[in-house]
Amino acid sequence: MSPDRAGALLLCLLGGTFAAGAPATDAGWLAMCVVPWALALACIPELPWRPALAAWAAWLGWAGVCALVAPEPWLSLSAWWRGATMLFVLALAASWWGRRERRLWCLWLAGLGVVGLAGAAAARWGWAFPSALAVPAGIWAAAGAAAGAGWLSGEDDGWTSVAWTGLAAGALAVCWFGPWPARLALAAAGAWCAALAPRRGPGLCLLAAAAAGFALDAAGWREWGPAPAWSAALSVLREHSVVGVGPGLLVRELARSGWGGSAQSFVIGLGAETGYFGLLLFAAAAAASVPPGVRRLDGAARGASAAFVAFTIYGAFADVPASPAFLAALAASAAVGLSPGRLGESRAADHGTPLRLQRWFAGIGLALAFAAAVPRWALSRALSRADAASTPEARIEALERASRIAPDDGPIHARLAQDNLLARPARVGEALRRIRRAAEAEPANALYRARLAELWAAFGALDRASRAASEALEREPSYLSARLILAEHRAALGRRDEAKELLEGARAWRGRSSGQAAVWDDERERRILSLLGPRPR
């Protein structure tokens, strides 16, 4: 296979990823991790060794160390290998893409900008729009505008003035409809393009449009404030300042703190997963990805450089789609602006590096790409078998395999606790151990605390059950079982007034609770009434 064909296939892969709605499924990740390595094995690339690639390699190496020492190294290494593939895609694009591929890629980004505008307008006016395209509307709009702006800053082909007019109108629409991080990224991209453009008029026009959008939507700017998840992610970063929690494990760590979402900032999330040093290395790699001799690049490469700046700024202030599309876009946008041979850089082959080593490198990468998918595949398979099992014993066997891969997964331990209670004979001790693991994995989860209280009460350890019930009610006051356990504990201690007050409070909550919190234990209510007995004369 020729490098031209390999570059075209890589372009189709990245474009197809966008067209597929940025899949975040395991199959989508596997395709994104395997195909680039397979292409490199079929057509050995002459990988350039540039300061930017060296900086990305340093960041990737540190992220690998963080994955090895993470609490769940198998899952973390799987996420880390996706970052390795991102770096490799960057190198492939820099080696294989010529002017034609760069221009096509910028057209892809510009087309996504149009889709992003449509999604942003649909979200503002409440129109129906595919959710896979509407959610990341801001980033696609910012990337498309940045790519178009940089592309148009090249040579005038007779359509420049018309295209600039349309781009300025699109920029105004982004500022009016899109979220504020998209506006900020667009303004930064506009400033970047103004510095790159041979004639500064078009770039200043874009900046003026962005300023008008800020002025028109000043209310939205004033209402903006740091997302609550930022504070949670920053606290994780402070607590794990050296090596972070490990690549791909931040969502699990945020669940432990009671925040059931993501960091809502790509850059803060990277810091929480790789520590302060990892964040510093990422910043150095992003800075090194901006070509020093920008004016000597063609228009398409300038567009890609502007798009990379927009992506980086947007990622600092918003949670970008955690999908192959984003990683590929980030890598390719940097790579097309870093093509070898344009600023005097040399390829590896110019230094006598044998391509045989690169063949081995590509082959090992392909094997590792499959290996990186094994932990996630095995976890998914074990959970599927547990869902399909017909007996508690079969579910326990499948869930124990899953717990060995993800030892800090609270829901898995909670399911194991439930199934051990359903087994014949019931394994109450093992159920207690599992629910304690679940509560330790997610200390902010009130349900696990309530279940722990129920099991301690089943053992007759009312003191421990009372403490767990109190912790559950601190997190969620509607849990009826926890209220009843507290009432039983107070009644057993002879504190009749407190027990009666707790029982009446539980009855009052009974009509307002729902789901798991609304489960009422008639047997425990009878025991409480029996302990209370008739009031002494």
MARMAR-299115 format. One record per residue (C-alpha): residue number from 1; residue in one letter; z, y, x. Coordinates in steps of 0.5 Angstrom, whole numbers, plus 500, padded with zeros to 3 digits. Layout:
NODE, doke, miro, c3, c2, c1
NODE, NUM, a, Z, Y, X
...
***
This chain:
NODE, doke, miro, c3, c2, c1
NODE, 1, m, 500, 500, 500
NODE, 2, s, 498, 507, 503
NODE, 3, p, 503, 513, 503
NODE, 4, d, 499, 516, 498
NODE, 5, r, 500, 511, 493
NODE, 6, a, 507, 510, 495
NODE, 7, g, 508, 517, 494
NODE, 8, a, 505, 517, 487
NODE, 9, l, 509, 511, 485
NODE, 10, l, 515, 515, 487
NODE, 11, l, 513, 521, 483
NODE, 12, c, 512, 517, 477
NODE, 13, l, 518, 513, 477
NODE, 14, l, 522, 520, 477
NODE, 15, g, 518, 523, 472
NODE, 16, g, 519, 517, 468
NODE, 17, t, 526, 517, 468
NODE, 18, f, 526, 524, 465
NODE, 19, a, 521, 522, 460
NODE, 20, a, 526, 516, 458
NODE, 21, g, 531, 521, 456
NODE, 22, a, 535, 520, 463
NODE, 23, p, 538, 513, 462
NODE, 24, a, 545, 512, 464
NODE, 25, t, 545, 505, 462
NODE, 26, d, 546, 499, 467
NODE, 27, a, 539, 497, 467
NODE, 28, g, 537, 504, 468
NODE, 29, w, 541, 505, 474
NODE, 30, l, 539, 498, 477
NODE, 31, a, 532, 501, 476
NODE, 32, m, 533, 507, 480
NODE, 33, c, 537, 504, 485
NODE, 34, v, 532, 498, 486
NODE, 35, v, 525, 501, 486
NODE, 36, p, 525, 506, 491
NODE, 37, w, 528, 501, 496
NODE, 38, a, 522, 496, 494
NODE, 39, l, 517, 502, 495
NODE, 40, a, 520, 503, 502
NODE, 41, l, 519, 496, 504
NODE, 42, a, 512, 495, 501
NODE, 43, c, 510, 502, 505
NODE, 44, i, 514, 503, 511
NODE, 45, p, 516, 510, 511
NODE, 46, e, 516, 515, 517
NODE, 47, l, 523, 518, 515
NODE, 48, p, 524, 525, 518
NODE, 49, w, 531, 526, 521
NODE, 50, r, 533, 533, 519
NODE, 51, p, 539, 537, 519
NODE, 52, a, 539, 537, 512
NODE, 53, l, 538, 529, 512
NODE, 54, a, 544, 529, 517
NODE, 55, a, 548, 533, 513
NODE, 56, w, 547, 529, 507
NODE, 57, a, 548, 522, 511
NODE, 58, a, 555, 525, 513
NODE, 59, w, 557, 527, 506
NODE, 60, l, 555, 520, 504
NODE, 61, g, 559, 516, 510
NODE, 62, w, 565, 520, 508
NODE, 63, a, 564, 518, 500
NODE, 64, g, 563, 511, 503
NODE, 65, v, 570, 511, 506
NODE, 66, c, 573, 514, 500
NODE, 67, a, 570, 508, 496
NODE, 68, l, 573, 503, 501
NODE, 69, v, 580, 505, 500
NODE, 70, a, 579, 507, 492
NODE, 71, p, 584, 503, 488
NODE, 72, e, 578, 499, 485
NODE, 73, p, 573, 499, 491
NODE, 74, w, 568, 494, 487
NODE, 75, l, 566, 499, 482
NODE, 76, s, 567, 505, 487
NODE, 77, l, 562, 502, 492
NODE, 78, s, 557, 501, 486
NODE, 79, a, 558, 508, 484
NODE, 80, w, 557, 510, 492
NODE, 81, w, 551, 506, 493
NODE, 82, r, 547, 510, 487
NODE, 83, g, 549, 516, 492
NODE, 84, a, 546, 512, 498
NODE, 85, t, 540, 511, 494
NODE, 86, m, 539, 519, 492
NODE, 87, l, 539, 520, 499
NODE, 88, f, 534, 515, 501
NODE, 89, v, 530, 518, 495
NODE, 90, l, 530, 525, 498
NODE, 91, a, 528, 522, 505
NODE, 92, l, 522, 518, 501
NODE, 93, a, 520, 525, 498
NODE, 94, a, 520, 528, 504
NODE, 95, s, 516, 523, 508
NODE, 96, w, 511, 521, 502
NODE, 97, w, 509, 528, 498
NODE, 98, g, 504, 532, 500
NODE, 99, r, 502, 539, 496
NODE, 100, r, 499, 535, 490
NODE, 101, e, 505, 531, 489
NODE, 102, r, 510, 537, 490
NODE, 103, r, 506, 541, 485
NODE, 104, l, 506, 536, 480
NODE, 105, w, 513, 535, 480
NODE, 106, c, 514, 543, 479
NODE, 107, l, 510, 542, 473
NODE, 108, w, 515, 536, 471
NODE, 109, l, 521, 541, 472
NODE, 110, a, 517, 547, 468
NODE, 111, g, 515, 542, 462
NODE, 112, l, 523, 540, 462
NODE, 113, g, 524, 548, 462
NODE, 114, v, 520, 548, 455
NODE, 115, v, 524, 542, 452
NODE, 116, g, 530, 545, 454
NODE, 117, l, 529, 552, 451
NODE, 118, a, 527, 548, 445
NODE, 119, g, 534, 544, 445
NODE, 120, a, 538, 550, 446
NODE, 121, a, 534, 554, 440
NODE, 122, a, 535, 547, 436
NODE, 123, a, 543, 547, 438
NODE, 124, r, 544, 555, 436
NODE, 125, w, 540, 554, 429
NODE, 126, g, 543, 547, 427
NODE, 127, w, 536, 544, 427
NODE, 128, a, 535, 537, 428
NODE, 129, f, 533, 535, 436
NODE, 130, p, 534, 528, 440
NODE, 131, s, 541, 528, 443
NODE, 132, a, 538, 526, 449
NODE, 133, l, 534, 532, 450
NODE, 134, a, 539, 537, 447
NODE, 135, v, 545, 536, 451
NODE, 136, p, 543, 538, 458
NODE, 137, a, 538, 544, 455
NODE, 138, g, 541, 549, 459
NODE, 139, i, 540, 545, 466
NODE, 140, w, 533, 543, 464
NODE, 141, a, 531, 550, 462
NODE, 142, a, 534, 553, 468
NODE, 143, a, 531, 548, 473
NODE, 144, g, 524, 549, 469
NODE, 145, a, 525, 557, 470
NODE, 146, a, 527, 556, 477
NODE, 147, a, 521, 551, 479
NODE, 148, g, 516, 556, 475
NODE, 149, a, 518, 562, 478
NODE, 150, g, 518, 559, 485
NODE, 151, w, 511, 556, 484
NODE, 152, l, 508, 563, 482
NODE, 153, s, 511, 566, 488
NODE, 154, g, 506, 563, 492
NODE, 155, e, 498, 565, 492
NODE, 156, d, 495, 569, 486
NODE, 157, d, 490, 564, 483
NODE, 158, g, 488, 569, 477
NODE, 159, w, 493, 567, 472
NODE, 160, t, 500, 569, 476
NODE, 161, s, 501, 576, 472
NODE, 162, v, 500, 572, 465
NODE, 163, a, 504, 566, 467
NODE, 164, w, 510, 571, 470
NODE, 165, t, 510, 574, 463
NODE, 166, g, 511, 568, 460
NODE, 167, l, 516, 566, 465
NODE, 168, a, 520, 572, 463
NODE, 169, a, 520, 571, 456
NODE, 170, g, 522, 564, 457
NODE, 171, a, 528, 567, 462
NODE, 172, l, 530, 572, 456
NODE, 173, a, 530, 566, 451
NODE, 174, v, 535, 562, 456
NODE, 175, c, 539, 567, 457
NODE, 176, w, 540, 568, 449
NODE, 177, f, 540, 561, 447
NODE, 178, g, 543, 557, 453
NODE, 179, p, 550, 556, 455
NODE, 180, w, 552, 561, 460
NODE, 181, p, 552, 557, 466
NODE, 182, a, 545, 556, 465
NODE, 183, r, 544, 564, 465
NODE, 184, l, 548, 564, 471
NODE, 185, a, 543, 559, 475
NODE, 186, l, 537, 562, 472
NODE, 187, a, 540, 569, 475
NODE, 188, a, 541, 566, 481
NODE, 189, a, 534, 563, 481
NODE, 190, g, 531, 569, 479
NODE, 191, a, 534, 573, 485
NODE, 192, w, 532, 567, 490
NODE, 193, c, 525, 568, 487
NODE, 194, a, 525, 575, 488
NODE, 195, a, 527, 574, 495
NODE, 196, l, 521, 569, 496
NODE, 197, a, 516, 572, 493
NODE, 198, p, 510, 576, 497
NODE, 199, r, 510, 582, 491
NODE, 200, r, 517, 583, 489
NODE, 201, g, 515, 586, 482
NODE, 202, p, 515, 579, 478
NODE, 203, g, 522, 577, 481
NODE, 204, l, 525, 583, 479
NODE, 205, c, 522, 582, 472
NODE, 206, l, 525, 576, 472
NODE, 207, l, 532, 579, 474
NODE, 208, a, 531, 584, 469
NODE, 209, a, 530, 579, 463
NODE, 210, a, 536, 575, 465
NODE, 211, a, 540, 582, 465
NODE, 212, a, 538, 583, 458
NODE, 213, g, 540, 576, 456
NODE, 214, f, 547, 577, 459
NODE, 215, a, 547, 584, 455
NODE, 216, l, 545, 581, 448
NODE, 217, d, 550, 576, 449
NODE, 218, a, 556, 579, 452
NODE, 219, a, 560, 576, 446
NODE, 220, g, 559, 569, 449
NODE, 221, w, 560, 571, 456
NODE, 222, r, 567, 574, 454
NODE, 223, e, 569, 568, 450
NODE, 224, w, 568, 564, 456
NODE, 225, g, 574, 561, 460
NODE, 226, p, 575, 555, 465
NODE, 227, a, 575, 549, 461
NODE, 228, p, 581, 545, 460
NODE, 229, a, 578, 539, 464
NODE, 230, w, 578, 543, 470
NODE, 231, s, 585, 544, 471
NODE, 232, a, 586, 536, 470
NODE, 233, a, 581, 535, 475
NODE, 234, l, 584, 540, 480
NODE, 235, s, 590, 537, 479
NODE, 236, v, 587, 530, 481
NODE, 237, l, 584, 534, 487
NODE, 238, r, 591, 536, 489
NODE, 239, e, 594, 530, 488
NODE, 240, h, 589, 526, 492
NODE, 241, s, 587, 531, 497
NODE, 242, v, 585, 527, 503
NODE, 243, v, 580, 521, 500
NODE, 244, g, 580, 523, 493
NODE, 245, v, 580, 517, 487
NODE, 246, g, 574, 514, 490
NODE, 247, p, 567, 515, 487
NODE, 248, g, 566, 514, 480
NODE, 249, l, 573, 513, 478
NODE, 250, l, 575, 520, 476
NODE, 251, v, 574, 519, 469
NODE, 252, r, 579, 513, 469
NODE, 253, e, 584, 518, 473
NODE, 254, l, 583, 523, 468
NODE, 255, a, 584, 518, 462
NODE, 256, r, 591, 517, 466
NODE, 257, s, 593, 524, 465
NODE, 258, g, 591, 524, 458
NODE, 259, w, 584, 528, 459
NODE, 260, g, 579, 523, 455
NODE, 261, g, 573, 526, 458
NODE, 262, s, 570, 528, 465
NODE, 263, a, 571, 534, 469
NODE, 264, q, 566, 539, 466
NODE, 265, s, 564, 541, 473
NODE, 266, f, 560, 537, 477
NODE, 267, v, 562, 540, 484
NODE, 268, i, 570, 540, 482
NODE, 269, g, 569, 532, 480
NODE, 270, l, 566, 531, 487
NODE, 271, g, 572, 534, 490
NODE, 272, a, 577, 530, 486
NODE, 273, e, 573, 523, 488
NODE, 274, t, 572, 525, 495
NODE, 275, g, 578, 530, 497
NODE, 276, y, 577, 537, 500
NODE, 277, f, 573, 534, 506
NODE, 278, g, 568, 531, 502
NODE, 279, l, 567, 537, 498
NODE, 280, l, 566, 541, 504
NODE, 281, l, 561, 536, 507
NODE, 282, f, 557, 536, 500
NODE, 283, a, 557, 544, 501
NODE, 284, a, 555, 544, 508
NODE, 285, a, 549, 539, 506
NODE, 286, a, 547, 543, 500
NODE, 287, a, 547, 549, 504
NODE, 288, a, 543, 545, 510
NODE, 289, s, 538, 543, 504
NODE, 290, v, 535, 550, 503
NODE, 291, p, 529, 551, 508
NODE, 292, p, 530, 556, 514
NODE, 293, g, 523, 558, 514
NODE, 294, v, 522, 559, 506
NODE, 295, r, 516, 564, 507
NODE, 296, r, 512, 559, 510
NODE, 297, l, 512, 554, 505
NODE, 298, d, 507, 553, 499
NODE, 299, g, 509, 555, 492
NODE, 300, a, 511, 549, 490
NODE, 301, a, 516, 548, 496
NODE, 302, r, 519, 554, 494
NODE, 303, g, 519, 552, 487
NODE, 304, a, 523, 546, 489
NODE, 305, s, 528, 550, 493
NODE, 306, a, 529, 555, 488
NODE, 307, a, 530, 549, 483
NODE, 308, f, 535, 546, 488
NODE, 309, v, 539, 552, 488
NODE, 310, a, 539, 553, 480
NODE, 311, f, 542, 545, 480
NODE, 312, t, 547, 547, 485
NODE, 313, i, 550, 553, 482
NODE, 314, y, 549, 550, 475
NODE, 315, g, 553, 544, 477
NODE, 316, a, 559, 548, 480
NODE, 317, f, 560, 551, 473
NODE, 318, a, 558, 545, 468
NODE, 319, d, 558, 538, 468
NODE, 320, v, 551, 535, 469
NODE, 321, p, 548, 529, 466
NODE, 322, a, 551, 523, 470
NODE, 323, s, 544, 520, 470
NODE, 324, p, 539, 517, 475
NODE, 325, a, 535, 523, 472
NODE, 326, f, 540, 528, 475
NODE, 327, l, 541, 525, 482
NODE, 328, a, 533, 524, 482
NODE, 329, a, 532, 531, 481
NODE, 330, l, 537, 534, 485
NODE, 331, a, 534, 529, 491
NODE, 332, a, 527, 531, 490
NODE, 333, s, 528, 538, 489
NODE, 334, a, 531, 539, 496
NODE, 335, a, 526, 534, 499
NODE, 336, v, 520, 537, 497
NODE, 337, g, 522, 544, 500
NODE, 338, l, 524, 540, 506
NODE, 339, s, 517, 536, 507
NODE, 340, p, 517, 534, 515
NODE, 341, g, 511, 538, 519
NODE, 342, r, 511, 544, 516
NODE, 343, l, 517, 548, 520
NODE, 344, g, 516, 544, 526
NODE, 345, e, 520, 538, 525
NODE, 346, s, 518, 531, 528
NODE, 347, r, 518, 525, 524
NODE, 348, a, 522, 519, 527
NODE, 349, a, 516, 515, 530
NODE, 350, d, 514, 521, 534
NODE, 351, h, 520, 520, 538
NODE, 352, g, 518, 512, 539
NODE, 353, t, 523, 509, 533
NODE, 354, p, 519, 503, 532
NODE, 355, l, 518, 502, 524
NODE, 356, r, 520, 495, 525
NODE, 357, l, 527, 498, 525
NODE, 358, q, 526, 502, 518
NODE, 359, r, 523, 495, 515
NODE, 360, w, 530, 492, 516
NODE, 361, f, 533, 498, 514
NODE, 362, a, 529, 498, 507
NODE, 363, g, 530, 491, 506
NODE, 364, i, 538, 491, 507
NODE, 365, g, 538, 497, 502
NODE, 366, l, 534, 493, 497
NODE, 367, a, 539, 487, 498
NODE, 368, l, 545, 492, 497
NODE, 369, a, 542, 495, 491
NODE, 370, f, 542, 489, 488
NODE, 371, a, 549, 487, 490
NODE, 372, a, 551, 494, 488
NODE, 373, a, 550, 492, 481
NODE, 374, v, 554, 486, 481
NODE, 375, p, 561, 489, 480
NODE, 376, r, 558, 493, 474
NODE, 377, w, 554, 487, 471
NODE, 378, a, 560, 482, 472
NODE, 379, l, 565, 487, 468
NODE, 380, s, 560, 488, 463
NODE, 381, r, 559, 480, 462
NODE, 382, a, 566, 478, 462
NODE, 383, l, 567, 483, 457
NODE, 384, s, 561, 481, 453
NODE, 385, r, 564, 474, 453
NODE, 386, a, 571, 476, 451
NODE, 387, d, 568, 479, 445
NODE, 388, a, 564, 473, 443
NODE, 389, a, 570, 468, 444
NODE, 390, s, 573, 465, 438
NODE, 391, t, 580, 463, 441
NODE, 392, p, 585, 467, 444
NODE, 393, e, 585, 463, 450
NODE, 394, a, 578, 464, 451
NODE, 395, r, 578, 471, 451
NODE, 396, i, 584, 471, 456
NODE, 397, e, 580, 467, 461
NODE, 398, a, 574, 472, 460
NODE, 399, l, 579, 478, 460
NODE, 400, e, 583, 476, 466
NODE, 401, r, 576, 476, 470
NODE, 402, a, 575, 483, 468
NODE, 403, s, 581, 485, 470
NODE, 404, r, 580, 483, 477
NODE, 405, i, 574, 487, 478
NODE, 406, a, 577, 493, 474
NODE, 407, p, 585, 492, 476
NODE, 408, d, 587, 499, 473
NODE, 409, d, 583, 499, 466
NODE, 410, g, 588, 500, 461
NODE, 411, p, 584, 498, 455
NODE, 412, i, 583, 491, 459
NODE, 413, h, 590, 490, 460
NODE, 414, a, 592, 492, 453
NODE, 415, r, 587, 487, 450
NODE, 416, l, 590, 481, 454
NODE, 417, a, 597, 483, 452
NODE, 418, q, 595, 482, 445
NODE, 419, d, 591, 476, 446
NODE, 420, n, 597, 473, 450
NODE, 421, l, 601, 474, 443
NODE, 422, l, 596, 471, 439
NODE, 423, a, 596, 465, 444
NODE, 424, r, 599, 458, 441
NODE, 425, p, 605, 458, 444
NODE, 426, a, 605, 466, 444
NODE, 427, r, 606, 468, 452
NODE, 428, v, 611, 474, 450
NODE, 429, g, 613, 475, 458
NODE, 430, e, 605, 475, 460
NODE, 431, a, 604, 480, 454
NODE, 432, l, 610, 484, 456
NODE, 433, r, 607, 485, 463
NODE, 434, r, 600, 486, 461
NODE, 435, i, 602, 492, 456
NODE, 436, r, 606, 495, 462
NODE, 437, r, 600, 495, 467
NODE, 438, a, 596, 498, 461
NODE, 439, a, 602, 504, 460
NODE, 440, e, 602, 505, 468
NODE, 441, a, 594, 505, 468
NODE, 442, e, 594, 511, 463
NODE, 443, p, 601, 514, 462
NODE, 444, a, 599, 519, 457
NODE, 445, n, 597, 514, 452
NODE, 446, a, 602, 514, 446
NODE, 447, l, 599, 507, 444
NODE, 448, y, 601, 503, 450
NODE, 449, r, 608, 506, 450
NODE, 450, a, 609, 504, 443
NODE, 451, r, 606, 497, 444
NODE, 452, l, 611, 496, 450
NODE, 453, a, 617, 499, 445
NODE, 454, e, 615, 493, 440
NODE, 455, l, 615, 488, 446
NODE, 456, w, 621, 490, 449
NODE, 457, a, 624, 490, 442
NODE, 458, a, 622, 483, 441
NODE, 459, f, 625, 481, 447
NODE, 460, g, 632, 484, 444
NODE, 461, a, 632, 489, 449
NODE, 462, l, 633, 495, 445
NODE, 463, d, 635, 500, 450
NODE, 464, r, 628, 499, 454
NODE, 465, a, 625, 499, 447
NODE, 466, s, 628, 506, 445
NODE, 467, r, 626, 509, 452
NODE, 468, a, 619, 507, 451
NODE, 469, a, 619, 509, 444
NODE, 470, s, 621, 516, 445
NODE, 471, e, 616, 516, 451
NODE, 472, a, 611, 514, 445
NODE, 473, l, 613, 520, 440
NODE, 474, e, 613, 525, 446
NODE, 475, r, 606, 524, 446
NODE, 476, e, 604, 522, 439
NODE, 477, p, 609, 524, 434
NODE, 478, s, 606, 520, 428
NODE, 479, y, 607, 513, 431
NODE, 480, l, 611, 509, 425
NODE, 481, s, 613, 503, 429
NODE, 482, a, 616, 507, 435
NODE, 483, r, 620, 511, 430
NODE, 484, l, 623, 505, 427
NODE, 485, i, 625, 502, 433
NODE, 486, l, 629, 508, 435
NODE, 487, a, 632, 508, 428
NODE, 488, e, 634, 500, 429
NODE, 489, h, 637, 502, 436
NODE, 490, r, 641, 508, 433
NODE, 491, a, 643, 503, 428
NODE, 492, a, 645, 498, 433
NODE, 493, l, 649, 503, 436
NODE, 494, g, 653, 505, 430
NODE, 495, r, 650, 512, 430
NODE, 496, r, 649, 511, 422
NODE, 497, d, 647, 519, 421
NODE, 498, e, 641, 519, 427
NODE, 499, a, 639, 512, 424
NODE, 500, k, 638, 514, 417
NODE, 501, e, 635, 521, 419
NODE, 502, l, 630, 517, 423
NODE, 503, l, 628, 512, 418
NODE, 504, e, 627, 518, 413
NODE, 505, g, 623, 521, 418
NODE, 506, a, 618, 515, 419
NODE, 507, r, 618, 514, 411
NODE, 508, a, 616, 522, 411
NODE, 509, w, 610, 520, 416
NODE, 510, r, 608, 514, 413
NODE, 511, g, 603, 518, 408
NODE, 512, r, 600, 522, 414
NODE, 513, s, 599, 517, 419
NODE, 514, s, 593, 513, 420
NODE, 515, g, 590, 508, 424
NODE, 516, q, 594, 504, 429
NODE, 517, a, 600, 509, 428
NODE, 518, a, 600, 508, 421
NODE, 519, v, 602, 500, 421
NODE, 520, w, 609, 499, 418
NODE, 521, d, 614, 494, 420
NODE, 522, d, 617, 492, 413
NODE, 523, e, 622, 487, 417
NODE, 524, r, 624, 492, 422
NODE, 525, e, 626, 496, 416
NODE, 526, r, 630, 491, 413
NODE, 527, r, 634, 490, 419
NODE, 528, i, 635, 497, 419
NODE, 529, l, 638, 497, 412
NODE, 530, s, 642, 491, 414
NODE, 531, l, 645, 494, 420
NODE, 532, l, 646, 501, 416
NODE, 533, g, 650, 497, 410
NODE, 534, p, 654, 501, 405
NODE, 535, r, 657, 507, 408
NODE, 536, p, 664, 506, 409
NODE, 537, r, 669, 510, 404
***
